[in-house]
Amino acid sequence: MRVKKITDVIGTKVYTDSGDFFGEIEEANLQENKVDGWRIKVSGAVLSLIGGARGVIIPHQFVKAISDVFIINKTALPTSDSDLEEIPEDLV
């Protein structure tokens, strides 16, 4: 298994396990020196599916693979506005 640095995965494209483009990794959320979740800048058609929010946080447990791309479990997609994180305009 090849270990990657967090800085190496920032900007990596994210796809669902069904092959849909989801967005790009923006940031890792750490808790007790372990990755707890990933902040993803949402792009494309997915924006309309999640209410237009620009970013979401996906718990690390829903990541299926990390390599040249991220693969996330489609069940990780937020289903309510409380799961969404709005990214301020100055960070976009």
N, C-alpha and C positions, 0 to 999 in steps of 0.2 A: 504494500500500500504506500503510495506517495503522499506525503504530508505537504499541504500548501500553507503558506503564510496568509493571514487575513488580508494583508495589503495586496497579495497577488490575485484575490478574487473580487476585489472592489471593481465594479464596472462590468463584471461578467454577465452575459445574457442569461435570463432565466426562462425556462420552458416548463409547462405542466407535463405530467406523465402521459397525457394524451397528445402531446406534440404542439400545443398552442403556445405562441410567444407570449410571455407575461410581462417582462420588463428587464431591469438591470439591478444588480446588487449595489446598494448605496453605502451600507454600513452594517457592521456586526454589533449585536447587543451582547455584552459579556456579563456573566454573573459568576462570581467565585472563580475567575480565570478560565471559564469555559464558555463556548458560544451558546447562548440561550436562544437567540433568534436572529433573523436577518431583515433589515429594512430594505424593501425593494421599491424602486421607482417604477411605477406601473406605466406601460406604454400601449399604444395601439388600440385594438378593439376591446381589450379587457377593461379599459376605462369606463365604458358605458355599463359593463356588467357589475361593477362595484360602486356605482353611484358617482363616478367622476372624481373620486379621491386620487391624488397623485402618488400616494405611497401607502404601503401596507407593511405590517410586520408579520413575518411567517416564523413560527417557532421552528427551531432547528430539527425537531423530531419529524417534521414533514418533508425534510430534504432527503431525496432518494439517492442523489449522486452529485458529486462536485468534481468537475474536470475542466474541459474547455468551456462547458456550459453548466449551469445549475439545473437539476431536474427536481421539481417539487411535486408532491402529491396533490392532485386536483382537489381533494377534500380539504386542503389547507386554505383554500380561497375563502375570504371573509364572506359571511352571509348577512351581516347586519352593519349598520352605520357605526355601532360601538366598536367594531373590529378594525375600523379604518383609521388611518393616521394622515391628516392633511399636512403636506410638506409646504412650508412657507415659500412664497414667491422668490425671495432672495437666495434660496438654496437650490432652485431649479436651474 
